[in-house]
Amino acid sequence: MTTDESFLSPTPRTTVIRGRQRARAERSALLDVLRSARLCHLGVVVENVPRVLPTVFGVDPDGPDSDGTLYLHGSVASRSLIEAPAQDICVTVTVVDGLVLARSAFHHSMNYRSAVVIGRPRRVEDEQERIRALDAIVDQVVPGRSAHLRAHTRKESQRPACWRFRCTRHR
């Protein structure tokens, strides 16, 4: 991804209606939310029932996708991830920046930033990219941690399922 400011292209299903003045269209705003979060929620339909599950993720703003790459981690036996490549999925990330407390419960609120990324994931098959993805996921949870770990064994790098998709949708 280039260092120049680029803008997202909202579609009818990703255009914010309520609170539109707070929505951001800059790719840097999306990446800021993604970098700040430690956990995402994966939305996928399994057997005609929507499922939303907490999932660890990593983001690589420099690729391999031109718009930046979002990596998801999961078990090779995960039904949600087995079903995911056959459909568009939704990954939602929320970062709570502060609580607004008032004298009445009605006026309590939260200041937060969120991102909704929609796309069709692709399984990461290339071993070098899978290692890059696993390092990005570890560093998402604990920044810089992968540099202090021993190298992945072949079994460790092949056991988890890693999925990727482009960072192209944003809310």
C-alpha positions in Angstrom: 0.0 0.0 0.0 1.3 3.4 -0.8 1.9 6.1 1.8 -0.4 8.5 -0.1 -3.8 9.0 1.4 -6.3 6.8 -0.4 -10.0 6.6 0.0 -12.3 3.7 0.4 -15.2 3.1 -2.0 -18.4 2.5 0.0 -21.0 0.4 -1.7 -24.8 0.5 -0.9 -24.3 -2.2 1.7 -21.4 -0.4 3.4 -22.6 3.2 3.3 -23.3 4.6 6.7 -26.8 6.1 7.1 -27.2 7.0 10.8 -24.3 9.0 12.1 -23.0 9.6 8.6 -21.0 12.7 9.8 -18.8 10.4 12.0 -18.0 8.0 9.2 -14.5 8.1 7.7 -13.6 7.2 4.1 -9.8 7.4 4.4 -8.0 4.1 4.2 -5.7 5.4 7.0 -8.8 5.6 9.3 -9.6 1.9 8.6 -6.0 0.9 9.2 -5.9 2.8 12.4 -8.9 1.0 13.8 -7.5 -2.4 12.6 -4.1 -1.7 14.2 -5.7 -0.6 17.5 -7.9 -3.7 18.0 -6.9 -7.1 19.4 -9.9 -9.1 18.5 -12.5 -9.1 15.7 -15.8 -10.7 15.2 -16.3 -12.9 12.2 -19.8 -13.1 10.7 -20.6 -16.0 8.5 -23.6 -18.0 7.6 -23.4 -21.7 8.5 -26.3 -24.0 7.6 -28.6 -21.0 6.9 -27.9 -19.5 10.3 -25.7 -16.4 10.9 -22.8 -16.9 13.3 -20.7 -14.2 14.8 -17.7 -15.4 16.6 -14.7 -13.7 18.2 -11.6 -14.3 16.2 -7.9 -13.2 16.4 -6.7 -11.4 13.3 -3.7 -9.6 11.9 -3.4 -6.8 9.4 -0.6 -6.3 6.9 -1.0 -2.8 5.3 1.7 -3.5 2.8 0.2 -6.6 1.2 0.3 -9.0 -0.4 -3.0 -7.4 -1.5 -2.6 -3.9 -3.0 -5.1 -2.5 -0.5 -3.6 -4.2 2.5 -4.4 -7.7 3.8 -6.5 -8.8 6.7 -5.6 -12.3 8.0 -7.9 -14.4 10.1 -6.8 -17.3 12.3 -8.7 -20.4 13.1 -8.7 -24.2 13.3 -8.7 -26.2 10.1 -11.8 -27.9 11.5 -13.7 -24.7 12.2 -17.1 -24.9 10.5 -17.3 -21.1 10.2 -14.0 -21.0 8.3 -14.8 -24.1 6.2 -18.0 -22.3 5.0 -16.4 -18.9 4.6 -14.7 -19.1 1.2 -18.0 -19.9 -0.5 -19.6 -16.6 0.6 -19.0 -13.0 1.5 -18.2 -12.8 5.1 -18.1 -9.8 7.5 -15.3 -9.0 9.9 -16.2 -6.3 12.5 -13.7 -4.6 14.7 -14.5 -2.2 17.5 -12.2 -0.1 19.6 -13.7 1.5 22.7 -11.9 4.8 23.3 -13.8 6.0 26.3 -17.0 5.8 28.4 -19.3 8.8 28.7 -20.9 8.7 32.2 -23.8 10.9 33.1 -26.2 11.5 36.0 -28.8 9.5 34.2 -28.5 6.1 32.5 -30.2 7.5 29.4 -27.3 9.8 28.8 -24.5 7.2 29.2 -22.6 6.5 26.0 -19.4 5.2 24.6 -16.8 6.8 22.3 -15.7 4.1 19.9 -14.3 3.5 16.4 -15.4 0.6 14.4 -14.6 -1.0 11.0 -16.7 -3.4 9.0 -14.7 -5.3 6.3 -16.7 -7.4 3.9 -15.2 -9.8 1.4 -14.7 -13.3 0.2 -11.7 -14.8 2.0 -9.0 -17.0 0.4 -7.2 -19.7 2.3 -3.5 -18.9 2.7 -1.7 -21.9 1.1 1.8 -20.6 0.5 4.0 -21.5 3.5 6.0 -18.3 3.5 2.8 -16.2 3.4 1.2 -18.4 6.2 4.3 -17.7 8.4 3.9 -14.0 7.6 0.2 -14.2 8.5 0.8 -16.0 11.7 3.5 -13.4 12.7 1.0 -10.6 11.9 -1.7 -12.3 14.0 0.7 -12.7 17.0 1.9 -9.1 16.6 -1.7 -7.9 16.5 -2.3 -9.3 20.0 1.1 -8.4 21.4 3.0 -5.9 19.2 6.5 -7.0 18.4 6.1 -10.4 20.0 6.9 -12.5 16.9 10.5 -11.1 16.8 11.1 -12.7 20.2 9.8 -16.2 19.4 11.6 -19.2 17.9 10.9 -20.0 14.3 7.7 -21.9 13.5 8.2 -25.6 13.0 6.7 -27.0 9.8 3.9 -28.7 11.8 3.1 -25.4 13.6 2.9 -23.4 10.5 0.6 -25.8 8.7 -1.8 -26.7 11.5 -3.8 -23.5 11.9 -5.9 -22.3 9.1 -5.2 -18.8 7.9 -7.5 -16.8 5.7 -6.9 -13.5 4.0 -8.8 -10.8 2.2 -8.3 -7.3 1.0 -9.0 -4.3 3.2 -11.5 -2.8 0.8 -14.7 -2.1 2.8 -15.1 0.1 5.8 -17.7 1.6 8.1 
